[in-house]
Amino acid sequence: MVRNMSEQNTVQSFFVKYKKWFIALLGIQLIPVMLLITLFGGGAIYLYVNNDINFHPYKSYIIKGYYAGHSDGERDQNNVFGNYKYLHATLWSRYRTKTNELQKLVALEREDYLNQFPEAERGIKLAEMRINNIKLPLQLELNKRFKRGIGFYTNYVEQRVKRESFNFDAEYQKALEDEAWKAGYSYGYGEGFSGSNARSGLLSLKG
């Protein structure tokens, strides 16, 4: 019994003596775990904050409408691929066409501006425009245009559905969701009817 007590005391004294070292080792092992938790937690927060759908919940209805429309469009196109009549008629497609036209005008505007200078100076003037962030009028107009379909349709829905037209928040929210779903459905149907892949079409809407 005395021997057992002596062994226990020896073990206890060993742990007491090297307690700081054990704590330090444990801390070192916890550092990678804490870093991983911080990394994943920070990444999740970043994605949430930068996903503007979280701040406009009805945007998810645009996506839902898109998928429903794409499914119906695929069903109705009767395997005749390349029929873009519904797609070209959608608001986003028409908007993008105007954006492409404006891009061509921006290039002409820049060319006209540079032509005011001797040919040997045009490269320098172009560099000055880049360094000093000089924007010509049409370029400024182009910069204001939506780059993503989801932003375009969100603005469209907000313009179509005004809060003052409703007595209650619930009615207003329901109207936003319905209008968002219809907007997404229209574009999705055009994509589906044209034979476009749902994923590529949705990336076009979101990107």
N, C-alpha and C positions, 0 to 999 in steps of 0.2 A: 504493500500500500504506500509506504514511504517512497519506494522507487517510482510508483506511478505519479505521485504528487510532485516529485522532483522533475520527472519528465515533462509534466504539464507546465510547471514553473519555467522550465527551460524554453519550451515552445512559446509561452506567453512573453517571456523576456526577449525572445528573438523577434517576435512581431512588434513589441513595443520599441525595441532598438531600431528596427528598420521600417517603422511605420511611415515615416516621411517618404522613403524610397518607394514603398508600395503605393502610396497616394500619388506620387509623381508618375509612376508607371501607368497607373490607372488613368490619370489625366491625359497622358500622351496617347493612350489608346482611344480616349473619348474625342480627341481633337478631330481626327478624320470623320468620325460619325457626325459631330456637330457641324463640320464643314459641309458634309453631304446634305444634312437636314437644311442648313441655311441656303445651300445652292438650289435645292429643289423647291424649298419654300419661296425663295426670292423669285425663282423662275415662274412659279405658279401665280404669284402676285403680279409680276410683270405682264404675263399673258392676259390676266384678268383685266388689269388697268388699261392695256392697249387694245383690248377687244371692245370696240365701241358698241357692239351689240348688247353688252351688259348695261350700258347706260341708256340705251333705247330698246327696251325689251320687244317692242313690236317689230324690230328688224328681223327677229327670228321668224316672223310670219312671212316676210319676203322670201326667206330661204325655204320655208315649208311650202309656200305657194309655188315656188320654182320647181321643186321636186314633183309636186302634184301635176303641174302643167306639163313638165317634161314627160312624165309617164303617159298622160293623155295624148300628147303630141306624137310620141312614138307609136301609140296604138292606131292613130288616125292617118299616119303618113303612108300606110300600105306599101312599105318597102320601096318607095320612090325617093331615093336619097338625093339630096341636093336641091330640094324645093325650099327656097328661103322666103317665100312670100309672107309668111307670118312673122318670121324673124326680122326681116327688114322693116316691117311695119311697127315693131315695138319701139317704145319711147327711147330705150337705151341705145338701140342700134341707130336710130335716127340722130340721136345726140352725138354718138361717136362719129358718124359720118360728117356732121358739121365740125366736130373737133379736128378731124383729118383735113378738112378743107381749110380750116383756120391755120393749121400747121403749115400748109403750103403757102398761104398768104404771109405768114410770119417769115418764112424763108425769103420770099420776094421782097418784103419790107426791109429785111436786113441787107439784102443785096443792093437795093436802091440806096440805102443809107451809106454803104461802103463805096458805092460808085461816085459819091460826091468827092472822094479823095483820089489823089494820084494812085495809080496801080501799085507803086512801090510802097505806099503807106497803108494799104488796106489790111495787110496782115497785122501791122502794129495797132491799127484802130480796132480790129477784131479782138486782139489781146487785151486792149484797154477796156473794151466792153466786158470781157470776162473778169478781169481783175477788179474793176470798179462796179461790177454787177449792174451794168447799164441795161435797162430793158426798154425796148421800143413799145409804142402803144399796143400793137397787136399781140406782142409777146406778153404784156401785162394782162390783156384780156384772156389769152390762152391759159395763163397760170391760174386764173380764177375758175377755170372749168373743172368739173369733177373728173378725177382719174379712176375712180372705182364706181362700178354700177350700184353697189350697195349704198354709197353716199348719195348718188344721184336719185335713186328711188326713195331714200329716206327724206330727202328734201322735197321730192314730189309729193309724198304722202303728207308731210307737214304743211305744204301749201294747199293741198286739197281739203284737208280736215282742220278746221279752225276751232279752237277751244270755245270761243264765244257762241258758237252755234249749238252748244249743248248745255243743259242745265246741271248735269252731274258728271263727275270725273269718270265714273264707270262707263257711262254712255260714250264719252269722248275717247276713252281707251279702246273700247270695243270698235268704234268707227275707225280708229287708227289701225287696229289689227286687221279689220276687214279690208281696208284700202291697201294695206301692205301686202296681204295675201293675194289680192287680185293683181297687183303690180308684178309680184313675183311669178304668179301663174302665167301671166301674159308672156313674159320673157321665156319662161321655162317651156311653154307650149311651142313657141317659135323655134327654140333650140331642138326640142324633141321631134317636131315635124320635119326639120331640116336634116335629121339623121345625126346630129351632133351628139357626142358623148356627154352624159350628164355631168361628169366631173369637169371636163374641159369647159363646158358651158357655165358651170357654177364658178369656176376660177375666173372666167371672163367677167362674171357679175361682180365677184369680190376683188378682182385684181385689176 
